[in-house]
Amino acid sequence: APCPQWPYCRKRCSYCNFNKYVVPAVDEAAVRACLVRETRTLLRLSQVQSVTSVFFGGGTPSLASPCTIAAVLEAIAGAAHLSAGAEVTLEANPSSASTPRLAGFKEAGVNRLSIGVQVRGALPLSRPRQPLVPPTATTFPPQSLDDAELRLLGREHTAAEARGAVEVARGLFPGRTSLDLLFGLPGQSREGWAQGLEAALGLCDDHISLYQLTLERGTALVAQVWGGALPAPTQDVLADMYQTARSMLVATGFRHYEVSNFARKGALSTHNLSYWRAEQYIGVGPGAHGRFVPRGEGACSREARVQTLEPDTWMQEVQSQGHGTRRRVVLSPLEQLEEALALGLRTDEGITHERWGQLSPNLSLEAVFGAPGEAKDLQQQGWLVLDGGGLRCTWEGLALLDSLLPGLLCQLQRR
């Protein structure tokens, strides 16, 4: 699953610390050429034969022109088999999601859209570290359907534009338009969040992602909160917001298939699933993360890779050596199992015996987690299940995963 990144944005949101750049002008032809070259290089290096999904993230990838998206997809198809049914997702910002532009992306080969739409719920303005677990699959900042929240988040579009963008997207990508919802904004209450979510359910398609706002160092929003100018919701309120949302979504036909992801009518994201199943993915572009085996170099071990962050430096490296990989770490067998555990338990299917056996042929799930210890205790408490299907969280346990994982990782490390 190649994951090309477009690192540029028109402005920086008040809460965002992603690897993004606001510049007066972008030499798109040069960036396009480098994305194409790095795509070809890394696919050849991985010797991947078939691509099941492509995810264009950012930054704001909807600021790239459709011809750039088409060029990257052509490069992928030229280096590996890209089936006609492969999922090709693009993250979109309402301010760059006009009907002609989205139609152009569809013509270029995009068949799924992920668009951030945060719901109303903020008042008027007056997780444990997991070893070697990469960032979440969806990193595009969610947005808002409320103008007061848009000002708080530093967005450049209006609520009406956001609603219009969703309607256009659903018309072009019916059943394949995902909404990203952000909760836990300063001043937001559980009641306001529930009312806004109910309104969003009338607008949404068949896939929704929920993300809790994280107050990151160095952002404008965290300075306001820490300075006392804005109130932040308590941990209890945040937990209530999450439980309220998952209950409302399931009651309206959504399957809670991953901690942050909900789908109905079978509209699960292929890309998300491959990520949580710890399959290979190739990060392309400034700051992109990847996990794959570079078989083209004769390697047989999975590597964690990060591309150079700064776009101009990344382009120089791609032009000189074909790719801009800044950091690469060979993952030990234990580290791969740690990742598989931390990622797999985020899904409602959990970790199957078959998938675990592919990574650990000599040490079964039962051998690691069936013995007396943390996993047994969690099973007795009703948070975890180990049976013929594999290891997974219960409905109640899924909401507590961050507190369950440290003990399970310790039990794995002791084996």
URWOCOR-V578153 format. One record per run of one state. SS is the DSSP state (h for helix, s for strand, l for the rest). FROM is the first residue (numbers start at 1). LEN is the number of residues. Records with the same first field share a line. If there is no record, write none. Layout:
SS=FROM-LEN + FROM-LEN
This chain:
l=1-1 + 7-1 + 9-12 + 22-6 + 47-3 + 59-2 + 64-2 + 80-1 + 93-1 + 97-2 + 109-3 + 117-1 + 119-25 + 145-2 + 154-5 + 173-4 + 184-6 + 202-5 + 213-7 + 227-8 + 252-3 + 259-2 + 264-6 + 277-4 + 285-4 + 294-1 + 298-4 + 308-3 + 322-3 + 331-2 + 345-2 + 348-3 + 352-1 + 360-5 + 370-4 + 381-3 + 388-2 + 394-1 + 399-2 + 415-1
s=2-5 + 8-1 + 21-1 + 50-9 + 81-12 + 112-5 + 118-1 + 144-1 + 177-7 + 207-6 + 255-4 + 261-3 + 281-4 + 289-5 + 302-6 + 325-6 + 347-1 + 351-1 + 384-4 + 390-4
h=28-19 + 61-3 + 66-14 + 94-3 + 99-10 + 147-7 + 159-14 + 190-12 + 220-7 + 235-17 + 270-7 + 295-3 + 311-11 + 333-12 + 353-7 + 365-5 + 374-7 + 395-4 + 401-14
